[in-house]
Amino acid sequence: MIRFFRNIRKQLFSENKFSKYLLYALGEIILVVVGILIALQLNNWSQQKQDRHREQLILKQLNSEFQNNKQLFELGRSTYQTKLEACNKVISFFPLPEEQKADSIVKYFQGIFQSYMYNPSNGLVESLLYSSSIEVIQNDSLKHLLTSWKDVVTDYQEEESIVVNELRSLEKFIQEEMDFTQMTRTGIKGEKNFKTLNTIQFQNAIIKIQFSTAQLLQAMEEEDIDQHLQSIIRQSEQELTHN
């Protein structure tokens, strides 16, 4: 084919048909350009096909990861609701004029002393951000949710840490002031333990845990984290359906 075009050029040039030669040369250039454009278009089409395939895999992984993160979040919500109910019940016994009531609050201690820290899986999101693979995702709203996810989690965990710190303070107080030789699974015995439970320090500690737990549950409803989780799950599902 190349020899064919070369022969035509020689023939035109030897016949001194310069104008026809120029037209031919121009046509040859146009053919080359068209060929290059077609090759580029085919390459772009192939790259787009690969990107859409990658996007589908990423969306499936994201949806699975955030479904799990949502379950962990709901586990935390359930834990803190139990903690709040236990605090409310113990506070309803204050003050403790009868030793029998000291026994009755023991069954609520397990709920109060439940500790939970939300630790969602962020491996895929971080991998997408650090490798710039997030650009494969076409949905700009979903990309924004993913890029802001880490900050949203950090803000929530700061609220959660308040409850955890209050609980640690109560644990420290009990370890220092209670006589564990007088405690059983079903009750609290001993004059020292009874007096400890009637101290303003113990009662204040329970009230502070109650308050911070109620604030955290409110934050779960009103702040961005729950909305973020639901939006990422919903939009990833929508993109999978559309594609």
C-alpha atoms as a printed R data frame, in Angstrom:
    type eleno elety resid chain resno       x       y       z
1   ATOM     1    CA   MET     A     1   0.000   0.000   0.000
2   ATOM     2    CA   ILE     A     2   2.835   2.406   0.849
3   ATOM     3    CA   ARG     A     3   4.594   1.534  -2.446
4   ATOM     4    CA   PHE     A     4   1.323   2.189  -4.285
5   ATOM     5    CA   PHE     A     5   1.064   5.755  -2.923
6   ATOM     6    CA   ARG     A     6   4.773   6.345  -3.537
7   ATOM     7    CA   ASN     A     7   4.396   5.365  -7.189
8   ATOM     8    CA   ILE     A     8   1.497   7.763  -7.619
9   ATOM     9    CA   ARG     A     9   3.567  10.611  -6.150
10  ATOM    10    CA   LYS     A    10   6.479   9.832  -8.501
11  ATOM    11    CA   GLN     A    11   4.206   9.713 -11.507
12  ATOM    12    CA   LEU     A    12   2.557  13.038 -10.726
13  ATOM    13    CA   PHE     A    13   5.851  14.714  -9.990
14  ATOM    14    CA   SER     A    14   7.511  13.325 -13.168
15  ATOM    15    CA   GLU     A    15   4.603  14.516 -15.306
16  ATOM    16    CA   ASN     A    16   5.073  17.988 -13.859
17  ATOM    17    CA   LYS     A    17   1.499  18.027 -12.601
18  ATOM    18    CA   PHE     A    18   2.407  20.073  -9.536
19  ATOM    19    CA   SER     A    19  -1.127  21.220  -8.663
20  ATOM    20    CA   LYS     A    20  -2.414  17.671  -8.780
21  ATOM    21    CA   TYR     A    21   0.552  16.600  -6.700
22  ATOM    22    CA   LEU     A    22  -0.307  19.173  -4.037
23  ATOM    23    CA   LEU     A    23  -3.922  18.011  -3.969
24  ATOM    24    CA   TYR     A    24  -2.783  14.439  -3.693
25  ATOM    25    CA   ALA     A    25  -0.344  15.298  -0.886
26  ATOM    26    CA   LEU     A    26  -3.089  17.176   0.937
27  ATOM    27    CA   GLY     A    27  -5.417  14.216   0.557
28  ATOM    28    CA   GLU     A    28  -2.751  11.889   1.891
29  ATOM    29    CA   ILE     A    29  -2.230  14.128   4.924
30  ATOM    30    CA   ILE     A    30  -5.989  14.172   5.547
31  ATOM    31    CA   LEU     A    31  -6.068  10.381   5.383
32  ATOM    32    CA   VAL     A    32  -3.233  10.152   7.905
33  ATOM    33    CA   VAL     A    33  -4.975  12.612  10.250
34  ATOM    34    CA   VAL     A    34  -8.283  10.750   9.938
35  ATOM    35    CA   GLY     A    35  -6.479   7.504  10.681
36  ATOM    36    CA   ILE     A    36  -4.881   9.006  13.782
37  ATOM    37    CA   LEU     A    37  -8.223  10.399  14.973
38  ATOM    38    CA   ILE     A    38  -9.905   7.045  14.485
39  ATOM    39    CA   ALA     A    39  -7.108   5.326  16.415
40  ATOM    40    CA   LEU     A    40  -7.423   7.870  19.238
41  ATOM    41    CA   GLN     A    41 -11.188   7.435  19.316
42  ATOM    42    CA   LEU     A    42 -10.855   3.674  19.498
43  ATOM    43    CA   ASN     A    43  -8.302   4.044  22.294
44  ATOM    44    CA   ASN     A    44 -10.601   6.427  24.184
45  ATOM    45    CA   TRP     A    45 -13.521   4.064  23.754
46  ATOM    46    CA   SER     A    46 -11.426   1.190  25.068
47  ATOM    47    CA   GLN     A    47 -10.258   3.269  28.059
48  ATOM    48    CA   GLN     A    48 -13.800   4.350  28.848
49  ATOM    49    CA   LYS     A    49 -14.940   0.750  28.741
50  ATOM    50    CA   GLN     A    50 -12.178  -0.207  31.175
51  ATOM    51    CA   ASP     A    51 -13.059   2.740  33.452
52  ATOM    52    CA   ARG     A    52 -16.743   1.774  33.553
53  ATOM    53    CA   HIS     A    53 -15.781  -1.785  34.434
54  ATOM    54    CA   ARG     A    54 -13.525  -0.501  37.233
55  ATOM    55    CA   GLU     A    55 -16.271   1.829  38.411
56  ATOM    56    CA   GLN     A    56 -18.719  -1.064  38.719
57  ATOM    57    CA   LEU     A    57 -16.258  -3.055  40.831
58  ATOM    58    CA   ILE     A    58 -15.562  -0.026  43.053
59  ATOM    59    CA   LEU     A    59 -19.275   0.720  43.509
60  ATOM    60    CA   LYS     A    60 -19.973  -2.879  44.547
61  ATOM    61    CA   GLN     A    61 -17.115  -2.794  47.069
62  ATOM    62    CA   LEU     A    62 -18.206   0.602  48.402
63  ATOM    63    CA   ASN     A    63 -21.778  -0.527  48.855
64  ATOM    64    CA   SER     A    64 -20.683  -3.660  50.707
65  ATOM    65    CA   GLU     A    65 -18.231  -1.750  52.919
66  ATOM    66    CA   PHE     A    66 -20.734   0.919  53.882
67  ATOM    67    CA   GLN     A    67 -23.515  -1.569  54.475
68  ATOM    68    CA   ASN     A    68 -21.182  -3.064  57.076
69  ATOM    69    CA   ASN     A    69 -20.302   0.406  58.424
70  ATOM    70    CA   LYS     A    70 -24.010   1.114  58.792
71  ATOM    71    CA   GLN     A    71 -24.491  -2.083  60.815
72  ATOM    72    CA   LEU     A    72 -21.615  -1.099  63.111
73  ATOM    73    CA   PHE     A    73 -23.188   2.339  63.550
74  ATOM    74    CA   GLU     A    74 -26.556   0.815  64.464
75  ATOM    75    CA   LEU     A    75 -24.819  -1.489  66.947
76  ATOM    76    CA   GLY     A    76 -23.379   1.618  68.602
77  ATOM    77    CA   ARG     A    77 -26.795   3.268  68.652
78  ATOM    78    CA   SER     A    78 -28.298   0.197  70.340
79  ATOM    79    CA   THR     A    79 -25.436   0.085  72.874
80  ATOM    80    CA   TYR     A    80 -25.890   3.735  73.824
81  ATOM    81    CA   GLN     A    81 -29.652   3.421  74.068
82  ATOM    82    CA   THR     A    82 -29.163   0.548  76.531
83  ATOM    83    CA   LYS     A    83 -26.621   2.646  78.444
84  ATOM    84    CA   LEU     A    84 -29.028   5.598  78.657
85  ATOM    85    CA   GLU     A    85 -31.910   3.422  79.865
86  ATOM    86    CA   ALA     A    86 -29.656   1.880  82.534
87  ATOM    87    CA   CYS     A    87 -28.503   5.327  83.693
88  ATOM    88    CA   ASN     A    88 -32.092   6.550  83.889
89  ATOM    89    CA   LYS     A    89 -33.080   3.552  85.979
90  ATOM    90    CA   VAL     A    90 -30.178   3.909  88.434
91  ATOM    91    CA   ILE     A    91 -30.786   7.650  88.783
92  ATOM    92    CA   SER     A    92 -34.427   6.938  89.632
93  ATOM    93    CA   PHE     A    93 -33.172   5.127  92.760
94  ATOM    94    CA   PHE     A    94 -31.253   8.166  94.086
95  ATOM    95    CA   PRO     A    95 -30.821   8.674  96.984
96  ATOM    96    CA   LEU     A    96 -30.490   5.151  98.338
97  ATOM    97    CA   PRO     A    97 -32.096   5.130 101.779
98  ATOM    98    CA   GLU     A    98 -32.359   1.361 101.906
99  ATOM    99    CA   GLU     A    99 -29.596  -1.157 101.413
100 ATOM   100    CA   GLN     A   100 -31.945  -3.329  99.356
101 ATOM   101    CA   LYS     A   101 -31.943  -0.707  96.631
102 ATOM   102    CA   ALA     A   102 -28.178  -0.973  96.377
103 ATOM   103    CA   ASP     A   103 -28.714  -4.594  95.416
104 ATOM   104    CA   SER     A   104 -31.361  -3.705  92.844
105 ATOM   105    CA   ILE     A   105 -29.116  -1.368  90.848
106 ATOM   106    CA   VAL     A   106 -26.474  -4.021  90.193
107 ATOM   107    CA   LYS     A   107 -28.402  -5.512  87.277
108 ATOM   108    CA   TYR     A   108 -28.222  -2.153  85.503
109 ATOM   109    CA   PHE     A   109 -24.454  -1.805  85.876
110 ATOM   110    CA   GLN     A   110 -23.807  -4.031  82.878
111 ATOM   111    CA   GLY     A   111 -25.711  -1.614  80.667
112 ATOM   112    CA   ILE     A   112 -23.925   1.425  82.087
113 ATOM   113    CA   PHE     A   113 -20.472  -0.091  81.740
114 ATOM   114    CA   GLN     A   114 -20.888  -1.203  78.142
115 ATOM   115    CA   SER     A   115 -18.157   0.490  76.149
116 ATOM   116    CA   TYR     A   116 -18.312   1.053  72.409
117 ATOM   117    CA   MET     A   117 -16.226   3.031  69.931
118 ATOM   118    CA   TYR     A   118 -17.333   3.336  66.331
119 ATOM   119    CA   ASN     A   119 -14.516   2.119  64.100
120 ATOM   120    CA   PRO     A   120 -15.794   1.914  60.516
121 ATOM   121    CA   SER     A   121 -13.842   0.340  57.706
122 ATOM   122    CA   ASN     A   122 -12.147   3.077  55.669
123 ATOM   123    CA   GLY     A   123  -9.619   1.041  53.704
124 ATOM   124    CA   LEU     A   124 -11.347   1.296  50.343
125 ATOM   125    CA   VAL     A   125 -12.088   5.034  50.644
126 ATOM   126    CA   GLU     A   126  -8.499   5.816  51.613
127 ATOM   127    CA   SER     A   127  -7.195   3.670  48.761
128 ATOM   128    CA   LEU     A   128  -9.413   5.528  46.276
129 ATOM   129    CA   LEU     A   129  -8.296   8.926  47.559
130 ATOM   130    CA   TYR     A   130  -4.571   8.206  47.701
131 ATOM   131    CA   SER     A   131  -4.449   6.540  44.289
132 ATOM   132    CA   SER     A   132  -6.794   9.060  42.602
133 ATOM   133    CA   SER     A   133  -8.963   6.106  41.541
134 ATOM   134    CA   ILE     A   134 -11.944   8.027  42.901
135 ATOM   135    CA   GLU     A   135 -11.965   9.941  39.592
136 ATOM   136    CA   VAL     A   136 -13.305   6.795  37.922
137 ATOM   137    CA   ILE     A   137 -16.598   7.420  39.777
138 ATOM   138    CA   GLN     A   138 -18.804   9.619  37.598
139 ATOM   139    CA   ASN     A   139 -21.267  10.708  40.293
140 ATOM   140    CA   ASP     A   140 -19.878  13.981  41.699
141 ATOM   141    CA   SER     A   141 -22.197  13.899  44.709
142 ATOM   142    CA   LEU     A   142 -20.957  10.439  45.672
143 ATOM   143    CA   LYS     A   143 -17.337  11.554  45.242
144 ATOM   144    CA   HIS     A   144 -17.973  14.496  47.583
145 ATOM   145    CA   LEU     A   145 -19.505  12.193  50.200
146 ATOM   146    CA   LEU     A   146 -16.469   9.912  50.054
147 ATOM   147    CA   THR     A   147 -13.898  12.717  50.265
148 ATOM   148    CA   SER     A   148 -15.648  14.214  53.315
149 ATOM   149    CA   TRP     A   149 -16.319  10.870  55.040
150 ATOM   150    CA   LYS     A   150 -13.142  10.847  57.156
151 ATOM   151    CA   ASP     A   151 -13.851  14.303  58.621
152 ATOM   152    CA   VAL     A   152 -17.439  13.325  59.409
153 ATOM   153    CA   VAL     A   153 -16.271  10.204  61.268
154 ATOM   154    CA   THR     A   154 -13.657  12.198  63.204
155 ATOM   155    CA   ASP     A   155 -16.281  14.727  64.329
156 ATOM   156    CA   TYR     A   156 -18.572  11.929  65.495
157 ATOM   157    CA   GLN     A   157 -15.805  10.062  67.317
158 ATOM   158    CA   GLU     A   158 -14.970  13.241  69.262
159 ATOM   159    CA   GLU     A   159 -18.556  13.235  70.576
160 ATOM   160    CA   GLU     A   160 -18.307   9.530  71.333
161 ATOM   161    CA   SER     A   161 -15.033   9.961  73.234
162 ATOM   162    CA   ILE     A   162 -16.822  12.183  75.771
163 ATOM   163    CA   VAL     A   163 -19.014   9.245  76.835
164 ATOM   164    CA   VAL     A   164 -16.000   6.923  76.941
165 ATOM   165    CA   ASN     A   165 -14.023   9.353  79.138
166 ATOM   166    CA   GLU     A   166 -16.953   9.766  81.537
167 ATOM   167    CA   LEU     A   167 -17.208   5.995  81.813
168 ATOM   168    CA   ARG     A   168 -13.482   5.662  82.551
169 ATOM   169    CA   SER     A   169 -13.806   8.238  85.325
170 ATOM   170    CA   LEU     A   170 -16.617   6.209  86.897
171 ATOM   171    CA   GLU     A   171 -14.603   2.986  86.597
172 ATOM   172    CA   LYS     A   172 -11.635   4.644  88.303
173 ATOM   173    CA   PHE     A   173 -13.845   5.953  91.119
174 ATOM   174    CA   ILE     A   174 -15.406   2.520  91.735
175 ATOM   175    CA   GLN     A   175 -12.035   0.772  91.721
176 ATOM   176    CA   GLU     A   176 -10.718   3.207  94.325
177 ATOM   177    CA   GLU     A   177 -13.785   3.433  96.558
178 ATOM   178    CA   MET     A   178 -15.662   0.130  96.385
179 ATOM   179    CA   ASP     A   179 -14.900  -3.047  98.341
180 ATOM   180    CA   PHE     A   180 -15.040  -5.783  95.728
181 ATOM   181    CA   THR     A   181 -14.942  -8.532  98.363
182 ATOM   182    CA   GLN     A   182 -18.462  -7.427  99.303
183 ATOM   183    CA   MET     A   183 -19.816  -7.519  95.753
184 ATOM   184    CA   THR     A   184 -21.523 -10.388  93.949
185 ATOM   185    CA   ARG     A   185 -23.261 -10.787  90.613
186 ATOM   186    CA   THR     A   186 -26.634 -10.288  92.230
187 ATOM   187    CA   GLY     A   187 -25.944  -7.647  94.828
188 ATOM   188    CA   ILE     A   188 -23.723  -5.180  96.667
189 ATOM   189    CA   LYS     A   189 -23.040  -5.773 100.340
190 ATOM   190    CA   GLY     A   190 -21.104  -3.936 102.994
191 ATOM   191    CA   GLU     A   191 -21.479  -0.580 104.675
192 ATOM   192    CA   LYS     A   192 -18.569   0.944 102.741
193 ATOM   193    CA   ASN     A   193 -20.095   0.063  99.376
194 ATOM   194    CA   PHE     A   194 -23.512   1.323 100.426
195 ATOM   195    CA   LYS     A   195 -22.015   4.659 101.480
196 ATOM   196    CA   THR     A   196 -20.034   4.897  98.246
197 ATOM   197    CA   LEU     A   197 -23.183   4.490  96.189
198 ATOM   198    CA   ASN     A   198 -24.790   7.285  98.193
199 ATOM   199    CA   THR     A   199 -21.943   9.741  97.637
200 ATOM   200    CA   ILE     A   200 -22.485  12.762  95.475
201 ATOM   201    CA   GLN     A   201 -19.396  11.746  93.467
202 ATOM   202    CA   PHE     A   202 -20.977   8.439  92.384
203 ATOM   203    CA   GLN     A   203 -24.325   9.989  91.620
204 ATOM   204    CA   ASN     A   204 -22.749  12.855  89.682
205 ATOM   205    CA   ALA     A   205 -20.724  10.361  87.647
206 ATOM   206    CA   ILE     A   206 -23.879   8.487  86.624
207 ATOM   207    CA   ILE     A   207 -25.669  11.742  85.778
208 ATOM   208    CA   LYS     A   208 -22.737  12.895  83.628
209 ATOM   209    CA   ILE     A   209 -22.759   9.592  81.722
210 ATOM   210    CA   GLN     A   210 -26.513   9.922  81.279
211 ATOM   211    CA   PHE     A   211 -26.158  13.447  79.896
212 ATOM   212    CA   SER     A   212 -23.270  12.705  77.520
213 ATOM   213    CA   THR     A   213 -25.003   9.531  76.274
214 ATOM   214    CA   ALA     A   214 -28.216  11.437  75.576
215 ATOM   215    CA   GLN     A   215 -26.202  14.094  73.727
216 ATOM   216    CA   LEU     A   216 -24.467  11.429  71.646
217 ATOM   217    CA   LEU     A   217 -27.751   9.772  70.687
218 ATOM   218    CA   GLN     A   218 -29.069  13.158  69.631
219 ATOM   219    CA   ALA     A   219 -25.917  13.723  67.571
220 ATOM   220    CA   MET     A   220 -26.500  10.367  65.878
221 ATOM   221    CA   GLU     A   221 -29.854  11.654  64.702
222 ATOM   222    CA   GLU     A   222 -28.927  15.223  63.810
223 ATOM   223    CA   GLU     A   223 -25.308  15.226  62.626
224 ATOM   224    CA   ASP     A   224 -23.884  14.263  59.238
225 ATOM   225    CA   ILE     A   225 -22.692  10.740  59.943
226 ATOM   226    CA   ASP     A   226 -25.996   8.856  59.659
227 ATOM   227    CA   GLN     A   227 -26.969  10.891  56.595
228 ATOM   228    CA   HIS     A   228 -23.542  10.220  55.062
229 ATOM   229    CA   LEU     A   229 -23.867   6.489  55.569
230 ATOM   230    CA   GLN     A   230 -27.340   6.320  54.073
231 ATOM   231    CA   SER     A   231 -26.455   8.581  51.145
232 ATOM   232    CA   ILE     A   232 -23.331   6.611  50.196
233 ATOM   233    CA   ILE     A   233 -25.272   3.333  50.311
234 ATOM   234    CA   ARG     A   234 -28.204   4.756  48.338
235 ATOM   235    CA   GLN     A   235 -26.128   6.491  45.655
236 ATOM   236    CA   SER     A   236 -23.790   3.550  45.129
237 ATOM   237    CA   GLU     A   237 -26.852   1.317  44.643
238 ATOM   238    CA   GLN     A   238 -28.389   3.804  42.213
239 ATOM   239    CA   GLU     A   239 -25.211   3.998  40.147
240 ATOM   240    CA   LEU     A   240 -24.995   0.210  39.974
241 ATOM   241    CA   THR     A   241 -28.597   0.055  38.796
242 ATOM   242    CA   HIS     A   242 -28.176   2.787  36.167
243 ATOM   243    CA   ASN     A   243 -25.015   1.266  34.771
